Amino acid sequence: MSNTVIKVEHVGRKFNLSEVKVDNLKEYVIKLIKKELRYQEFWALKDVSFELNKGERLGILGFNGAGKSTLLKVIAGVLKATEGSVSVKGKIVPLLELGAGFDSQYTGAENIFLYGAILGYSKDFIKEKYNEIVEFSELGEFINVPVKNYSSGMKARLGFSIATVVEPEILILDEVLSVGDAKFKKKSEKRIKAMFESGVTVLFVSHSLDQVKRLCDRAIILEHGKIIANGSVEEVSEIYEEMTK
């Protein structure tokens, strides 16, 4: 029986960038009728292929605009691939944009249930884990304050605390270990490491090469949407270090 849990085959993702600045819907409709709208094709990913076995931890490296976040979103099902295919076996928990599903008018406490529902957790499960989430987030009395009054760090801490309360089979992390202060970073990394020990499969994007070395056993480098290196974390880190000199 195959041990492969993620299979990415010749994946490409295209975006159409408008060459013409359109200020409002009326202008857009007029230009559309007159056939004055022109688009420039932009391939964020092109011919990306790799496999990940159960329990492997893959670090995804690359400079800004290399396609790292786009790749995670395609694997998580947030974006659809323009070409190629992705097959996934197991429950995915994507930690992409922490707190993106929050309602700013609601309190932190109300958002725990709202965000939990977005992530597919039942109300009973959230009730059971509620105190653990609040405690981990370190928000204290702020949990009863509307989220519109939170700093971005507070939102990210609450988002991280809700999202990591489950034990996923596949964990997708996009720069999420850079949230909060040094103490919270240490605590969040410890929680992620505890998940690793349960045999979870991980896809991890980070700008910190040290973090990738600490947490991953394999790595790939993306450049202009294409994989230019794929191998053990030690081999790929050396290549990446050369690129950043």
MDAnalysis code that builds the backbone (N, CA, C; Angstrom):
import MDAnalysis as mda
import numpy as np

u = mda.Universe.empty(735, n_residues=245, atom_resindex=np.repeat(np.arange(245), 3), trajectory=True)
u.add_TopologyAttr("name", ["N", "CA", "C"] * 245)
u.add_TopologyAttr("resid", np.arange(1, 246))
u.add_TopologyAttr("resname", ["MET", "SER", "ASN", "THR", "VAL", "ILE", "LYS", "VAL", "GLU", "HIS", "VAL", "GLY", "ARG", "LYS", "PHE", "ASN", "LEU", "SER", "GLU", "VAL", "LYS", "VAL", "ASP", "ASN", "LEU", "LYS", "GLU", "TYR", "VAL", "ILE", "LYS", "LEU", "ILE", "LYS", "LYS", "GLU", "LEU", "ARG", "TYR", "GLN", "GLU", "PHE", "TRP", "ALA", "LEU", "LYS", "ASP", "VAL", "SER", "PHE", "GLU", "LEU", "ASN", "LYS", "GLY", "GLU", "ARG", "LEU", "GLY", "ILE", "LEU", "GLY", "PHE", "ASN", "GLY", "ALA", "GLY", "LYS", "SER", "THR", "LEU", "LEU", "LYS", "VAL", "ILE", "ALA", "GLY", "VAL", "LEU", "LYS", "ALA", "THR", "GLU", "GLY", "SER", "VAL", "SER", "VAL", "LYS", "GLY", "LYS", "ILE", "VAL", "PRO", "LEU", "LEU", "GLU", "LEU", "GLY", "ALA", "GLY", "PHE", "ASP", "SER", "GLN", "TYR", "THR", "GLY", "ALA", "GLU", "ASN", "ILE", "PHE", "LEU", "TYR", "GLY", "ALA", "ILE", "LEU", "GLY", "TYR", "SER", "LYS", "ASP", "PHE", "ILE", "LYS", "GLU", "LYS", "TYR", "ASN", "GLU", "ILE", "VAL", "GLU", "PHE", "SER", "GLU", "LEU", "GLY", "GLU", "PHE", "ILE", "ASN", "VAL", "PRO", "VAL", "LYS", "ASN", "TYR", "SER", "SER", "GLY", "MET", "LYS", "ALA", "ARG", "LEU", "GLY", "PHE", "SER", "ILE", "ALA", "THR", "VAL", "VAL", "GLU", "PRO", "GLU", "ILE", "LEU", "ILE", "LEU", "ASP", "GLU", "VAL", "LEU", "SER", "VAL", "GLY", "ASP", "ALA", "LYS", "PHE", "LYS", "LYS", "LYS", "SER", "GLU", "LYS", "ARG", "ILE", "LYS", "ALA", "MET", "PHE", "GLU", "SER", "GLY", "VAL", "THR", "VAL", "LEU", "PHE", "VAL", "SER", "HIS", "SER", "LEU", "ASP", "GLN", "VAL", "LYS", "ARG", "LEU", "CYS", "ASP", "ARG", "ALA", "ILE", "ILE", "LEU", "GLU", "HIS", "GLY", "LYS", "ILE", "ILE", "ALA", "ASN", "GLY", "SER", "VAL", "GLU", "GLU", "VAL", "SER", "GLU", "ILE", "TYR", "GLU", "GLU", "MET", "THR", "LYS"])
u.atoms.positions = np.array([
    [0.834, -1.192, 0.000],
    [0.000, 0.000, 0.000],
    [0.879, 1.257, 0.000],
    [0.506, 2.227, -0.829],
    [1.303, 3.437, -0.962],
    [1.263, 4.273, 0.326],
    [2.411, 4.837, 0.655],
    [2.554, 5.675, 1.844],
    [2.392, 7.164, 1.504],
    [2.149, 7.447, 0.209],
    [2.069, 8.831, -0.269],
    [0.763, 9.487, 0.182],
    [0.886, 10.657, 0.846],
    [-0.327, 11.358, 1.289],
    [-0.602, 12.619, 0.466],
    [0.457, 13.177, -0.149],
    [0.264, 14.330, -1.043],
    [1.014, 14.051, -2.347],
    [0.292, 14.183, -3.461],
    [0.918, 14.006, -4.770],
    [0.582, 15.219, -5.631],
    [1.606, 15.973, -5.978],
    [1.441, 17.174, -6.809],
    [2.042, 16.848, -8.176],
    [1.213, 16.888, -9.215],
    [1.679, 16.487, -10.550],
    [1.500, 17.612, -11.568],
    [2.636, 18.144, -12.038],
    [2.668, 19.155, -13.122],
    [1.690, 20.311, -12.868],
    [1.676, 20.798, -11.646],
    [0.723, 21.848, -11.280],
    [1.171, 23.220, -11.786],
    [0.221, 23.908, -12.388],
    [0.426, 25.290, -12.820],
    [-0.736, 26.123, -12.314],
    [-0.466, 27.375, -11.972],
    [-1.552, 28.277, -11.558],
    [-1.327, 29.634, -12.229],
    [-2.320, 30.008, -13.045],
    [-2.220, 31.242, -13.825],
    [-3.141, 32.308, -13.245],
    [-2.664, 33.546, -13.228],
    [-3.500, 34.690, -12.867],
    [-3.528, 35.638, -14.053],
    [-4.673, 36.270, -14.268],
    [-4.768, 37.292, -15.313],
    [-4.650, 38.659, -14.657],
    [-3.589, 39.360, -14.979],
    [-3.388, 40.690, -14.413],
    [-3.885, 41.728, -15.414],
    [-4.777, 42.595, -14.971],
    [-5.315, 43.618, -15.869],
    [-4.232, 44.630, -16.221],
    [-4.112, 44.918, -17.525],
    [-3.130, 45.912, -17.971],
    [-3.692, 47.325, -17.875],
    [-5.024, 47.394, -17.713],
    [-5.691, 48.693, -17.678],
    [-6.232, 48.941, -16.278],
    [-6.004, 50.128, -15.747],
    [-6.531, 50.469, -14.418],
    [-8.020, 50.774, -14.554],
    [-8.838, 50.048, -13.773],
    [-10.293, 50.270, -13.787],
    [-10.714, 50.702, -12.390],
    [-11.324, 51.897, -12.298],
    [-11.632, 52.464, -10.976],
    [-12.955, 52.009, -10.389],
    [-13.918, 51.654, -11.225],
    [-15.220, 51.249, -10.682],
    [-15.915, 50.260, -11.604],
    [-17.022, 49.716, -11.117],
    [-17.747, 48.674, -11.860],
    [-18.295, 49.189, -13.183],
    [-18.817, 50.422, -13.181],
    [-19.386, 51.013, -14.408],
    [-18.321, 51.072, -15.506],
    [-17.136, 51.570, -15.131],
    [-16.025, 51.676, -16.083],
    [-15.621, 50.288, -16.586],
    [-15.630, 49.308, -15.663],
    [-15.276, 47.930, -16.014],
    [-16.241, 47.392, -17.078],
    [-17.565, 47.599, -16.853],
    [-18.593, 47.094, -17.788],
    [-18.437, 47.752, -19.155],
    [-18.195, 49.095, -19.166],
    [-18.026, 49.821, -20.449],
    [-16.828, 49.271, -21.221],
    [-15.727, 49.100, -20.509],
    [-14.511, 48.583, -21.167],
    [-14.702, 47.146, -21.646],
    [-15.486, 46.381, -20.870],
    [-15.766, 44.993, -21.247],
    [-16.576, 44.945, -22.545],
    [-17.618, 45.797, -22.633],
    [-18.467, 45.857, -23.840],
    [-17.648, 46.316, -25.045],
    [-16.805, 47.308, -24.819],
    [-15.990, 47.852, -25.918],
    [-14.787, 46.964, -26.240],
    [-14.640, 45.892, -25.473],
    [-13.508, 44.956, -25.619],
    [-12.161, 45.669, -25.442],
    [-12.147, 46.576, -24.463],
    [-10.917, 47.327, -24.191],
    [-10.133, 46.747, -23.004],
    [-10.690, 45.688, -22.408],
    [-9.991, 45.076, -21.269],
    [-8.909, 44.136, -21.784],
    [-7.697, 44.400, -21.374],
    [-6.599, 43.510, -21.779],
    [-5.972, 42.918, -20.513],
    [-5.614, 41.658, -20.644],
    [-4.999, 40.988, -19.493],
    [-3.614, 40.479, -19.849],
    [-2.797, 40.493, -18.840],
    [-1.459, 39.938, -18.989],
    [-1.429, 38.644, -18.193],
    [-1.012, 37.566, -18.818],
    [-0.948, 36.275, -18.112],
    [0.241, 36.254, -17.169],
    [-0.017, 35.773, -15.954],
    [1.079, 35.612, -14.998],
    [0.973, 34.227, -14.383],
    [2.020, 33.408, -14.579],
    [2.035, 32.055, -14.015],
    [2.753, 32.096, -12.672],
    [1.978, 31.971, -11.574],
    [2.565, 31.968, -10.225],
    [3.248, 30.626, -9.952],
    [2.730, 29.557, -10.594],
    [3.329, 28.217, -10.501],
    [3.383, 27.615, -11.895],
    [4.435, 26.877, -12.186],
    [4.534, 26.239, -13.500],
    [5.218, 24.884, -13.377],
    [4.490, 23.834, -13.757],
    [5.033, 22.467, -13.825],
    [5.680, 22.019, -12.499],
    [4.933, 22.199, -11.410],
    [5.433, 21.810, -10.082],
    [4.995, 20.371, -9.773],
    [5.967, 19.507, -9.484],
    [5.674, 18.107, -9.159],
    [6.511, 17.653, -7.965],
    [5.862, 16.999, -7.004],
    [6.579, 16.329, -5.904],
    [5.588, 15.452, -5.150],
    [6.128, 14.530, -4.359],
    [5.291, 13.666, -3.514],
    [5.762, 13.794, -2.068],
    [4.818, 13.585, -1.164],
    [5.149, 13.636, 0.263],
    [4.559, 12.402, 0.932],
    [5.408, 11.667, 1.652],
    [4.942, 10.471, 2.355],
    [4.469, 10.817, 3.757],
    [3.681, 9.924, 4.325],
    [3.140, 10.127, 5.676],
    [4.271, 10.397, 6.662],
    [4.115, 11.459, 7.465],
    [5.092, 11.778, 8.493],
    [6.271, 12.620, 8.042],
    [6.390, 12.854, 6.703],
    [7.490, 13.703, 6.221],
    [7.161, 15.171, 6.467],
    [8.213, 15.969, 6.640],
    [8.023, 17.398, 6.900],
    [8.810, 18.178, 5.846],
    [8.065, 18.812, 4.946],
    [8.673, 19.489, 3.796],
    [8.722, 20.996, 4.008],
    [9.932, 21.547, 3.953],
    [10.103, 22.995, 4.011],
    [10.079, 23.559, 2.600],
    [9.358, 24.668, 2.409],
    [9.286, 25.298, 1.087],
    [9.979, 26.653, 1.179],
    [11.095, 26.770, 0.470],
    [11.914, 27.983, 0.516],
    [11.808, 28.746, -0.805],
    [12.134, 30.019, -0.736],
    [12.105, 30.852, -1.945],
    [11.935, 32.302, -1.562],
    [12.334, 33.189, -2.480],
    [12.208, 34.623, -2.205],
    [10.755, 35.055, -2.374],
    [10.451, 36.298, -2.006],
    [9.094, 36.835, -2.177],
    [8.673, 36.737, -3.639],
    [7.429, 36.292, -3.850],
    [6.915, 36.191, -5.221],
    [7.310, 34.905, -5.932],
    [7.941, 33.962, -5.188],
    [8.386, 32.703, -5.816],
    [7.230, 31.732, -6.055],
    [6.080, 31.960, -5.358],
    [4.916, 31.072, -5.539],
    [4.641, 30.170, -4.348],
    [5.333, 30.414, -3.227],
    [5.219, 29.528, -2.060],
    [3.791, 29.491, -1.501],
    [3.230, 30.663, -1.221],
    [1.880, 30.725, -0.645],
    [0.832, 30.218, -1.630],
    [1.044, 30.500, -2.915],
    [0.109, 30.015, -3.948],
    [0.096, 28.489, -3.954],
    [1.274, 27.880, -3.847],
    [1.370, 26.416, -3.825],
    [0.604, 25.839, -2.637],
    [0.785, 26.427, -1.452],
    [0.071, 25.942, -0.266],
    [-1.440, 26.067, -0.450],
    [-1.877, 27.181, -1.033],
    [-3.314, 27.406, -1.226],
    [-3.912, 26.411, -2.222],
    [-3.141, 26.048, -3.245],
    [-3.612, 25.040, -4.223],
    [-3.733, 23.673, -3.540],
    [-2.736, 23.310, -2.725],
    [-2.765, 22.011, -2.024],
    [-3.911, 21.980, -1.009],
    [-4.135, 23.111, -0.333],
    [-5.205, 23.187, 0.682],
    [-6.594, 23.258, 0.061],
    [-6.651, 23.510, -1.259],
    [-7.952, 23.590, -1.935],
    [-8.558, 24.983, -1.910],
    [-7.786, 25.979, -1.442],
    [-8.271, 27.365, -1.415],
    [-8.273, 27.923, -2.838],
    [-7.256, 27.549, -3.626],
    [-7.174, 27.929, -5.041],
    [-7.205, 26.671, -5.894],
    [-7.726, 26.803, -7.104],
    [-7.780, 25.668, -8.037],
    [-6.586, 25.759, -8.985],
    [-5.955, 24.629, -9.242],
    [-4.836, 24.623, -10.185],
    [-5.362, 24.895, -11.598],
    [-4.631, 25.684, -12.380],
    [-5.004, 25.948, -13.773],
    [-4.713, 24.706, -14.610],
    [-3.626, 24.032, -14.272],
    [-3.282, 22.777, -14.953],
    [-2.610, 21.837, -13.954],
    [-2.588, 20.548, -14.308],
    [-2.007, 19.551, -13.412],
    [-3.004, 19.117, -12.344],
    [-2.536, 18.295, -11.413],
    [-3.456, 17.768, -10.389],
    [-2.765, 17.636, -9.031],
    [-3.611, 17.684, -7.984],
    [-3.145, 17.494, -6.603],
    [-4.034, 16.442, -5.968],
    [-3.450, 15.386, -5.396],
    [-4.264, 14.421, -4.647],
    [-3.754, 14.374, -3.212],
    [-4.712, 14.380, -2.288],
    [-4.405, 14.442, -0.856],
    [-5.170, 13.352, -0.125],
    [-4.471, 12.610, 0.743],
    [-5.127, 11.585, 1.584],
    [-5.000, 12.020, 3.030],
    [-6.120, 12.294, 3.674],
    [-6.080, 12.687, 5.089],
    [-6.660, 14.058, 5.339],
    [-6.951, 14.338, 6.622],
    [-7.543, 15.629, 7.006],
    [-6.459, 16.702, 7.062],
    [-6.695, 17.781, 6.280],
    [-5.750, 18.900, 6.237],
    [-6.192, 19.994, 7.200],
    [-5.255, 20.528, 7.968],
    [-5.514, 21.771, 8.702],
    [-4.556, 22.806, 8.125],
    [-5.093, 23.768, 7.344],
    [-4.215, 24.793, 6.772],
    [-4.119, 26.014, 7.687],
    [-2.914, 26.335, 8.131],
    [-2.698, 27.555, 8.902],
    [-2.086, 28.564, 7.934],
    [-2.951, 29.227, 7.180],
    [-2.471, 30.124, 6.139],
    [-2.549, 31.579, 6.585],
    [-3.756, 32.128, 6.585],
    [-3.894, 33.519, 7.034],
    [-4.643, 33.479, 8.357],
    [-3.898, 33.448, 9.432],
    [-4.500, 33.270, 10.752],
    [-5.488, 34.386, 11.070],
    [-6.695, 33.984, 11.445],
    [-7.697, 34.973, 11.819],
    [-8.399, 35.613, 10.641],
    [-8.151, 35.093, 9.416],
    [-8.782, 35.683, 8.219],
    [-10.305, 35.520, 8.254],
    [-10.790, 34.521, 9.001],
    [-12.242, 34.289, 9.058],
    [-12.928, 34.976, 10.225],
    [-12.194, 35.822, 10.963],
    [-12.796, 36.495, 12.118],
    [-13.785, 37.584, 11.691],
    [-14.810, 37.790, 12.518],
    [-15.729, 38.917, 12.342],
    [-15.310, 39.984, 13.353],
    [-14.877, 41.145, 12.864],
    [-14.296, 42.169, 13.749],
    [-15.285, 42.748, 14.762],
    [-16.607, 42.610, 14.472],
    [-17.612, 43.138, 15.401],
    [-17.823, 42.198, 16.599],
    [-17.493, 40.924, 16.421],
    [-17.695, 39.931, 17.483],
    [-16.518, 39.937, 18.455],
    [-16.765, 39.463, 19.657],
    [-15.690, 39.326, 20.646],
    [-14.800, 38.138, 20.280],
    [-13.642, 38.068, 20.952],
    [-12.750, 36.929, 20.749],
    [-13.459, 35.630, 21.060],
    [-14.247, 35.625, 22.151],
    [-14.975, 34.417, 22.569],
    [-15.944, 33.960, 21.472],
    [-16.688, 34.913, 20.901],
    [-17.651, 34.566, 19.834],
    [-16.921, 34.072, 18.586],
    [-15.761, 34.680, 18.327],
    [-14.987, 34.283, 17.150],
    [-14.366, 32.899, 17.279],
    [-14.174, 32.446, 18.508],
    [-13.667, 31.078, 18.698],
    [-14.656, 30.090, 18.068],
    [-15.952, 30.318, 18.313],
    [-16.981, 29.416, 17.757],
    [-17.141, 29.619, 16.250],
    [-17.066, 30.892, 15.807],
    [-17.219, 31.199, 14.378],
    [-16.061, 30.606, 13.569],
    [-14.827, 30.899, 14.003],
    [-13.634, 30.426, 13.296],
    [-13.531, 28.903, 13.371],
    [-13.902, 28.360, 14.525],
    [-13.918, 26.897, 14.690],
    [-14.848, 26.234, 13.688],
    [-16.024, 26.859, 13.468],
    [-17.003, 26.325, 12.498],
    [-16.434, 26.388, 11.080],
    [-15.735, 27.502, 10.761],
    [-15.108, 27.653, 9.431],
    [-14.090, 26.528, 9.205],
    [-13.361, 26.178, 10.283],
    [-12.347, 25.116, 10.181],
    [-12.948, 23.705, 10.254],
    [-14.277, 23.652, 10.426],
    [-14.964, 22.352, 10.390],
    [-15.088, 21.654, 11.735],
    [-14.869, 22.379, 12.854],
    [-15.017, 21.770, 14.173],
    [-16.474, 21.896, 14.632],
    [-16.953, 20.906, 15.382],
    [-18.331, 20.963, 15.889],
    [-18.404, 21.903, 17.092],
    [-19.632, 22.378, 17.395],
    [-19.839, 23.294, 18.518],
    [-19.454, 22.610, 19.839],
    [-19.810, 21.336, 19.964],
    [-19.490, 20.582, 21.183],
    [-17.980, 20.464, 21.376],
    [-17.270, 20.243, 20.264],
    [-15.803, 20.117, 20.323],
    [-15.185, 21.438, 20.788],
    [-15.691, 22.563, 20.241],
    [-15.169, 23.878, 20.619],
    [-15.459, 24.173, 22.096],
    [-16.676, 23.803, 22.537],
    [-17.033, 24.011, 23.961],
    [-16.046, 23.273, 24.866],
    [-15.756, 22.038, 24.471],
    [-14.855, 21.185, 25.245],
    [-13.430, 21.772, 25.296],
    [-13.011, 22.400, 24.195],
    [-11.638, 22.906, 24.077],
    [-11.522, 24.406, 24.380],
    [-12.657, 25.047, 24.674],
    [-12.704, 26.505, 24.818],
    [-11.649, 27.051, 25.802],
    [-11.610, 26.496, 27.013],
    [-10.674, 27.005, 28.030],
    [-9.217, 26.836, 27.603],
    [-8.943, 25.716, 26.935],
    [-7.580, 25.442, 26.450],
    [-7.172, 26.494, 25.408],
    [-8.116, 26.842, 24.512],
    [-7.854, 27.840, 23.454],
    [-7.553, 29.203, 24.086],
    [-8.412, 29.609, 25.027],
    [-8.251, 30.922, 25.674],
    [-6.925, 30.992, 26.428],
    [-6.632, 29.925, 27.157],
    [-5.397, 29.876, 27.951],
    [-4.164, 29.969, 27.054],
    [-4.185, 29.209, 25.949],
    [-3.018, 29.191, 25.060],
    [-2.815, 30.557, 24.385],
    [-3.922, 31.221, 24.048],
    [-3.840, 32.513, 23.341],
    [-3.298, 33.641, 24.218],
    [-3.351, 33.445, 25.536],
    [-2.877, 34.436, 26.516],
    [-3.619, 35.774, 26.405],
    [-4.879, 35.741, 25.957],
    [-5.628, 36.985, 25.779],
    [-6.319, 37.448, 27.066],
    [-6.460, 36.544, 28.031],
    [-7.064, 36.903, 29.318],
    [-8.428, 37.557, 29.156],
    [-8.619, 38.717, 29.777],
    [-9.917, 39.406, 29.733],
    [-10.247, 39.953, 28.345],
    [-9.233, 40.090, 27.496],
    [-9.468, 40.601, 26.132],
    [-10.340, 39.651, 25.309],
    [-10.511, 38.416, 25.790],
    [-11.322, 37.434, 25.056],
    [-12.763, 37.928, 24.928],
    [-13.207, 38.810, 25.819],
    [-14.579, 39.341, 25.773],
    [-14.661, 40.726, 25.128],
    [-13.579, 41.129, 24.474],
    [-13.525, 42.425, 23.780],
    [-13.702, 42.179, 22.278],
    [-14.419, 43.062, 21.532],
    [-14.543, 42.874, 20.071],
    [-13.177, 42.823, 19.387],
    [-13.062, 41.939, 18.410],
    [-11.794, 41.699, 17.718],
    [-11.290, 42.950, 16.987],
    [-12.198, 43.887, 16.660],
    [-11.769, 45.124, 15.978],
    [-10.776, 45.913, 16.842],
    [-10.783, 45.654, 18.147],
    [-9.851, 46.338, 19.054],
    [-8.546, 45.563, 19.270],
    [-8.389, 44.434, 18.593],
    [-7.178, 43.610, 18.742],
    [-6.056, 44.137, 17.841],
    [-4.842, 43.929, 18.276],
    [-3.685, 44.157, 17.391],
    [-3.593, 42.955, 16.452],
    [-2.794, 43.082, 15.384],
    [-2.655, 41.947, 14.449],
    [-2.044, 40.738, 15.158],
    [-1.136, 40.987, 16.120],
    [-0.512, 39.902, 16.885],
    [-1.520, 39.151, 17.735],
    [-2.454, 39.890, 18.347],
    [-3.498, 39.264, 19.179],
    [-4.404, 38.385, 18.309],
    [-4.776, 38.891, 17.133],
    [-5.628, 38.109, 16.212],
    [-4.917, 36.832, 15.794],
    [-3.634, 36.966, 15.440],
    [-2.864, 35.802, 14.998],
    [-2.730, 34.767, 16.115],
    [-2.523, 35.244, 17.359],
    [-2.403, 34.327, 18.496],
    [-3.689, 33.559, 18.717],
    [-4.825, 34.261, 18.607],
    [-6.121, 33.587, 18.787],
    [-6.367, 32.604, 17.643],
    [-6.069, 33.032, 16.414],
    [-6.235, 32.153, 15.244],
    [-5.403, 30.889, 15.366],
    [-4.143, 31.052, 15.787],
    [-3.235, 29.914, 15.964],
    [-3.775, 28.966, 17.036],
    [-4.253, 29.535, 18.141],
    [-4.749, 28.721, 19.267],
    [-5.968, 27.886, 18.869],
    [-6.843, 28.466, 18.040],
    [-8.044, 27.729, 17.598],
    [-7.650, 26.650, 16.592],
    [-6.843, 27.050, 15.607],
    [-6.513, 26.141, 14.500],
    [-5.705, 24.929, 14.953],
    [-4.868, 25.091, 15.995],
    [-3.983, 23.985, 16.388],
    [-4.536, 23.152, 17.545],
    [-5.814, 23.336, 17.867],
    [-6.396, 22.588, 18.973],
    [-6.740, 21.146, 18.557],
    [-6.730, 20.889, 17.245],
    [-7.014, 19.531, 16.751],
    [-5.720, 18.793, 16.435],
    [-5.864, 17.519, 16.131],
    [-4.705, 16.752, 15.688],
    [-4.918, 16.386, 14.227],
    [-4.402, 17.188, 13.311],
    [-4.602, 16.910, 11.886],
    [-3.703, 15.788, 11.403],
    [-4.007, 15.279, 10.210],
    [-3.104, 14.301, 9.582],
    [-2.077, 15.031, 8.720],
    [-2.526, 16.175, 8.152],
    [-1.643, 17.001, 7.316],
    [-1.743, 18.443, 7.805],
    [-0.592, 19.026, 8.074],
    [-0.553, 20.391, 8.598],
    [0.134, 21.286, 7.568],
    [-0.540, 22.394, 7.193],
    [0.028, 23.335, 6.222],
    [0.299, 24.649, 6.945],
    [1.553, 25.034, 6.997],
    [1.960, 26.221, 7.769],
    [2.572, 27.276, 6.853],
    [2.016, 28.484, 6.874],
    [2.568, 29.573, 6.067],
    [2.976, 30.719, 6.977],
    [4.267, 30.765, 7.307],
    [4.815, 31.864, 8.116],
    [4.118, 32.033, 9.472],
    [3.387, 31.021, 9.943],
    [2.588, 31.228, 11.153],
    [3.418, 31.203, 12.430],
    [4.644, 30.711, 12.353],
    [5.455, 30.678, 13.571],
    [6.185, 31.996, 13.799],
    [5.788, 33.014, 13.019],
    [6.388, 34.333, 13.240],
    [5.398, 35.247, 13.954],
    [4.300, 34.662, 14.520],
    [3.281, 35.486, 15.182],
    [3.630, 35.713, 16.651],
    [3.246, 36.899, 17.137],
    [3.410, 37.195, 18.562],
    [4.838, 37.537, 18.954],
    [5.051, 37.666, 20.245],
    [6.377, 38.003, 20.762],
    [7.253, 36.745, 20.857],
    [8.496, 36.942, 21.303],
    [9.458, 35.826, 21.357],
    [8.950, 34.663, 22.202],
    [8.287, 34.990, 23.322],
    [7.784, 33.951, 24.226],
    [6.689, 33.126, 23.529],
    [5.777, 33.814, 22.828],
    [4.690, 33.105, 22.153],
    [5.226, 32.287, 20.970],
    [6.233, 32.830, 20.273],
    [6.852, 32.098, 19.147],
    [7.403, 30.759, 19.629],
    [8.076, 30.820, 20.791],
    [8.680, 29.621, 21.376],
    [7.583, 28.599, 21.725],
    [6.499, 29.119, 22.307],
    [5.386, 28.271, 22.733],
    [4.678, 27.649, 21.524],
    [4.486, 28.461, 20.461],
    [3.784, 27.949, 19.274],
    [4.640, 26.909, 18.554],
    [5.974, 27.128, 18.543],
    [6.859, 26.145, 17.910],
    [6.839, 24.831, 18.684],
    [6.754, 24.931, 20.008],
    [6.694, 23.738, 20.865],
    [5.423, 22.934, 20.562],
    [4.294, 23.656, 20.370],
    [3.025, 22.974, 20.063],
    [3.106, 22.281, 18.707],
    [3.695, 22.957, 17.729],
    [3.846, 22.356, 16.396],
    [4.729, 21.109, 16.478],
    [5.814, 21.193, 17.249],
    [6.712, 20.039, 17.405],
    [5.995, 18.857, 18.045],
    [5.100, 19.142, 18.998],
    [4.322, 18.068, 19.643],
    [3.427, 17.387, 18.608],
    [2.896, 18.176, 17.668],
    [2.079, 17.600, 16.581],
    [2.946, 16.695, 15.698],
    [4.192, 17.142, 15.445],
    [5.104, 16.347, 14.613],
    [5.305, 14.958, 15.204],
    [5.414, 14.910, 16.530],
    [5.687, 13.636, 17.204],
    [4.538, 12.645, 17.052],
    [3.345, 13.164, 16.729],
    [2.205, 12.253, 16.527],
    [2.166, 11.729, 15.078],
    [3.216, 12.044, 14.289],
    [3.332, 11.498, 12.935],
    [2.597, 12.290, 11.873],
    [2.316, 13.582, 12.160],
    [1.615, 14.418, 11.190],
    [2.547, 14.738, 10.005],
    [1.962, 14.872, 8.818],
    [2.703, 15.254, 7.609],
    [2.638, 16.774, 7.503],
    [3.775, 17.407, 7.186],
    [3.835, 18.880, 7.260],
    [4.371, 19.511, 5.976],
    [3.699, 20.606, 5.573],
    [4.210, 21.495, 4.526],
    [4.440, 22.835, 5.211],
    [5.653, 23.343, 5.144],
    [6.006, 24.504, 5.945],
    [6.726, 25.574, 5.134],
    [6.112, 26.762, 5.035],
    [6.752, 27.905, 4.386],
    [7.277, 28.835, 5.468],
    [8.547, 29.211, 5.355],
    [9.110, 30.166, 6.309],
    [10.248, 30.928, 5.644],
    [10.429, 32.187, 6.070],
    [11.583, 32.952, 5.590],
    [12.808, 32.644, 6.438],
    [12.582, 31.907, 7.535],
    [13.692, 31.586, 8.432],
    [14.277, 30.218, 8.080],
    [15.483, 30.244, 7.514],
    [16.157, 28.993, 7.147],
    [16.435, 28.153, 8.388],
    [16.776, 28.807, 9.507],
    [17.038, 28.083, 10.761],
    [15.808, 27.297, 11.202],
    [14.637, 27.927, 11.064],
    [13.387, 27.270, 11.450],
    [13.126, 26.050, 10.569],
    [13.355, 26.197, 9.270],
    [13.159, 25.080, 8.328],
    [14.110, 23.938, 8.688],
    [15.357, 24.275, 9.000],
    [16.339, 23.238, 9.387],
    [15.910, 22.520, 10.663],
    [15.348, 23.288, 11.610],
    [14.934, 22.720, 12.903],
    [13.715, 21.820, 12.768],
    [12.795, 22.198, 11.896],
    [11.493, 21.532, 11.880],
    [11.286, 20.548, 10.726],
    [12.097, 20.644, 9.666],
    [11.820, 19.829, 8.469],
    [12.910, 18.793, 8.200],
    [12.529, 17.737, 7.463],
    [13.542, 16.752, 7.061],
    [13.802, 16.797, 5.557],
    [12.871, 17.435, 4.813],
    [13.048, 17.608, 3.363],
    [12.779, 19.063, 3.014],
    [13.247, 19.486, 1.853],
    [12.966, 20.869, 1.433],
    [12.964, 20.982, -0.087],
    [12.230, 21.994, -0.559],
    [12.285, 22.363, -1.979],
    [12.520, 23.871, -2.054],
    [13.102, 24.316, -3.168],
    [13.234, 25.757, -3.411],
    [12.400, 26.095, -4.637],
    [11.545, 27.111, -4.488],
    [10.768, 27.625, -5.610],
    [11.398, 28.916, -6.101],
    [11.488, 29.045, -7.429],
    [11.962, 30.300, -8.018],
    [11.099, 30.577, -9.243],
    [10.460, 31.746, -9.255],
    [9.534, 32.109, -10.351],
    [8.533, 30.988, -10.641],
    [8.022, 30.369, -9.559],
    [6.966, 29.368, -9.707],
    [7.426, 27.978, -10.100],
    [8.738, 27.771, -10.200],
    [9.255, 26.440, -10.580],
    [10.159, 25.898, -9.478],
    [10.171, 24.560, -9.347],
    [11.065, 23.933, -8.361],
    [12.470, 23.873, -8.960],
    [13.435, 24.475, -8.246],
    [14.817, 24.439, -8.751],
    [15.715, 23.542, -7.896],
    [15.199, 23.104, -6.732],
    [15.955, 22.156, -5.889],
    [14.971, 21.348, -5.054],
    [15.265, 20.071, -4.866],
    [14.381, 19.165, -4.123],
    [15.253, 18.073, -3.512],
    [15.241, 17.965, -2.180],
    [16.069, 16.936, -1.552],
    [16.040, 17.028, -0.043],
    [17.086, 16.505, 0.597],
    [17.146, 16.552, 2.066],
    [17.289, 18.002, 2.504],
    [16.870, 18.296, 3.728],
    [16.900, 19.679, 4.214],
    [18.332, 20.228, 4.246],
    [19.306, 19.358, 4.503],
    [20.715, 19.800, 4.556],
    [21.192, 20.232, 3.164],
    [20.942, 19.372, 2.158],
    [21.383, 19.666, 0.779],
    [20.738, 20.954, 0.260],
    [19.423, 21.045, 0.436],
    [18.676, 22.180, -0.116],
    [19.035, 23.472, 0.627],
    [19.266, 23.381, 1.937],
    [19.649, 24.563, 2.719],
    [20.956, 25.167, 2.211],
    [21.902, 24.292, 1.856],
    [23.194, 24.764, 1.325],
    [22.994, 25.562, 0.044],
    [22.135, 25.042, -0.840],
    [21.843, 25.725, -2.113],
    [21.194, 27.085, -1.839],
    [20.250, 27.077, -0.889],
    [19.512, 28.314, -0.571],
    [20.441, 29.361, 0.057],
    [21.374, 28.894, 0.891],
    [22.331, 29.816, 1.514],
    [23.195, 30.499, 0.458],
    [23.571, 29.721, -0.594],
    [24.344, 30.289, -1.696],
    [23.545, 31.359, -2.435],
    [22.240, 31.072, -2.599],
    [21.367, 32.012, -3.322],
    [21.182, 33.328, -2.562],
    [21.283, 33.271, -1.238],
    [21.010, 34.479, -0.437],
    [22.268, 35.299, -0.148],
    [23.412, 34.838, -0.653],
    [24.660, 35.577, -0.404],
    [24.708, 36.847, -1.243],
])
